[in-house]
């Protein structure tokens, strides 16, 4: 049963297939750069958030820097979404069969990566607690928030890294 696309679906399809930003993600190296920049900005925001959470003073500067970093983070998110043509942002009914299959592959690969990350985080917290003879309670909440953020963003990063170059356009072969 096929559901008709809503106005929102058509609007998102147009946005995700807008080719004006294509130079930002036209090659695999540029897509890797966008994913790397997004990952680094996410890490920086996470470190600042952890500092804000653990600091005892009034670290208002951390909030200001986080707010400033959000703009390039949002731009990098848009570049990755455009590179994948909205693979993870579009509703299922707006995707064709190839895109649906690609979404499943991306989500499976991201799930495997997250399983390893969760295991490493749990092991790290347990090792830290064993070395200090106590549970690392001060770092537990920031670590869990960081893992949750990575869990949310991992499919986007995997999709950006798995995106393929688009075939060259054939000007003389119009049907």
Residue pairs with C-beta under 8 A, 6 or more apart in sequence:
2 93
3 93
5 13
5 93
5 94
9 90
9 91
9 93
9 94
12 86
12 89
12 90
12 91
12 94
13 86
13 90
13 94
15 86
16 81
16 82
16 85
16 86
16 89
16 90
17 85
17 86
18 82
21 78
21 79
21 82
22 82
23 30
24 30
24 34
24 79
24 82
24 83
25 31
25 34
25 79
25 80
25 82
25 83
25 163
26 165
26 166
27 165
28 163
28 165
31 80
31 83
31 160
31 161
31 163
32 160
32 161
34 76
34 79
34 80
34 83
34 160
35 80
35 157
35 160
35 161
37 72
37 76
38 73
38 76
38 77
38 80
38 153
38 156
38 157
38 160
39 157
41 69
41 72
41 73
41 76
42 73
42 149
42 150
42 153
44 69
45 66
45 69
45 70
45 73
46 142
46 145
46 146
46 149
48 62
48 63
48 65
48 66
48 69
49 62
49 66
49 142
49 145
50 142
50 146
51 59
51 62
52 59
52 62
52 63
52 66
53 141
53 142
54 138
54 142
55 62
77 156
80 156
80 157
80 159
80 160
81 88
81 89
81 156
83 160
83 163
84 159
84 160
84 163
85 99
86 94
87 95
87 99
87 102
87 103
87 106
87 159
88 103
88 106
88 155
88 156
88 159
90 99
92 100
92 103
95 103
102 159
102 162
105 162
106 155
106 158
106 159
106 162
107 155
109 158
109 162
110 154
110 155
110 157
110 158
113 154
113 158
114 150
114 151
114 154
117 147
117 150
117 151
117 154
118 147
118 151
121 143
121 147
124 143
125 135
125 136
125 139
125 140
125 143
128 136
128 139
129 135
129 136
